[in-house]
Protein backbone atom coordinates (compact mmCIF):
# COMPACT_ATOMS: atom_id res chain seq x y z
CA UNK A 1 0.00 0.00 0.00
CA UNK A 2 2.73 2.46 0.90
CA UNK A 3 4.73 1.66 -2.22
CA UNK A 4 1.69 2.39 -4.37
CA UNK A 5 1.07 5.63 -2.50
CA UNK A 6 4.67 6.71 -3.03
CA UNK A 7 4.58 5.80 -6.73
CA UNK A 8 1.29 7.64 -7.16
CA UNK A 9 2.67 10.70 -5.41
CA UNK A 10 5.76 10.68 -7.62
CA UNK A 11 3.65 10.24 -10.76
CA UNK A 12 1.30 13.08 -9.80
CA UNK A 13 4.21 15.44 -9.21
CA UNK A 14 5.88 14.38 -12.47
CA UNK A 15 2.75 14.46 -14.63
CA UNK A 16 1.09 17.49 -13.04
CA UNK A 17 2.70 20.01 -15.38
CA UNK A 18 1.73 17.90 -18.41
CA UNK A 19 -1.91 17.90 -17.31
CA UNK A 20 -1.99 21.60 -16.38
CA UNK A 21 -4.36 22.58 -19.18
CA UNK A 22 -7.10 20.43 -17.59
CA UNK A 23 -6.54 21.71 -14.05
CA UNK A 24 -8.81 24.65 -13.31
CA UNK A 25 -8.24 26.66 -10.16
CA UNK A 26 -5.28 24.69 -8.80
CA UNK A 27 -1.59 24.65 -9.54
CA UNK A 28 -0.08 21.63 -11.34
CA UNK A 29 1.66 20.59 -8.13
CA UNK A 30 -0.75 21.62 -5.37
CA UNK A 31 0.27 20.15 -2.01
CA UNK A 32 -3.09 20.19 -0.20
CA UNK A 33 -4.92 18.68 -3.18
CA UNK A 34 -2.38 15.89 -3.60
CA UNK A 35 -2.32 15.24 0.15
CA UNK A 36 -6.12 15.08 0.28
CA UNK A 37 -6.32 12.64 -2.61
CA UNK A 38 -3.54 10.51 -1.12
CA UNK A 39 -5.27 10.47 2.26
CA UNK A 40 -8.59 9.48 0.66
CA UNK A 41 -6.97 6.57 -1.19
CA UNK A 42 -5.19 5.36 1.95
CA UNK A 43 -8.41 5.51 4.02
CA UNK A 44 -10.31 3.53 1.38
CA UNK A 45 -7.52 0.94 1.18
CA UNK A 46 -7.44 0.49 4.95
CA UNK A 47 -11.22 0.08 5.13
CA UNK A 48 -11.23 -2.31 2.16
CA UNK A 49 -8.66 -4.54 3.82
CA UNK A 50 -9.96 -4.26 7.39
CA UNK A 51 -13.48 -5.54 6.70
CA UNK A 52 -12.48 -8.90 5.13
CA UNK A 53 -9.65 -9.37 7.62
CA UNK A 54 -11.96 -8.85 10.58
CA UNK A 55 -14.43 -11.37 9.13
CA UNK A 56 -11.66 -13.90 8.60
CA UNK A 57 -10.39 -13.40 12.15
CA UNK A 58 -13.83 -14.20 13.57
CA UNK A 59 -14.16 -17.47 11.62
CA UNK A 60 -13.61 -20.72 13.45
CA UNK A 61 -10.63 -22.48 11.81
CA UNK A 62 -12.10 -25.95 12.39
CA UNK A 63 -15.26 -25.08 10.48
CA UNK A 64 -13.31 -23.40 7.69
CA UNK A 65 -11.02 -26.42 7.21
CA UNK A 66 -13.94 -28.83 7.25
CA UNK A 67 -15.68 -26.86 4.49
CA UNK A 68 -12.81 -27.45 2.03
N, C-alpha and C positions, 0 to 999 in steps of 0.2 A: 504494500500500500504506500509506504513512504517513498519507495523508488519511483513509483508511478507519479506521485505528487511532485517529486523533484524534477522528473522529466517533463511533466506538464508545465511546471513553472518555468523551466528553461525554454521550452518551446514557445510559451506565450510571450516571454521577453524577447526571444529571437524573431518571432513572426509578427509581433505587434506592429512594428513600423510598416511591414508589407501590407497589413490589413487596415491601415490607418484611414483609407478612404471610406470604409464602412463603419468606422467608429464615430458616432455623433455625440459630442458633449464630453468625451473623456480623452485623455492623452493616450497615445499608443502603448505606453508602459505606465499604467496608473496603479500605484501600489495598493490603495484600499480596494479597488475593484478586483484585482488579481487575488488579494488576500481573502476577500469575501467569497469569491468563486472557489478558491482552494479549500476554505473552511467548509463550505457547503458540500463539496465532494467528499471530504474526509468524514463529515457527520453522516452522510448517506452510506458510505462504505462501512462505518462502524455499526450503524443500525442494521444494515443488510447482513453483516456477519454475526452480530450478536443474537438475533432472533433464532436462526437455525442452530447455533451453538448452544443456546440455552435449552432448546427443545431436546437436542441430543444429550445434553448433560442430565436431563430428567428421566431419560429412558432407562429402563431396567436392562442391563446387559444380557441377562439370561433369556429374557423374552426376545430381544433383538437377535441373538444367536440362534434361537430355536426357529425363528421365522425364515431363516435362510436355508 
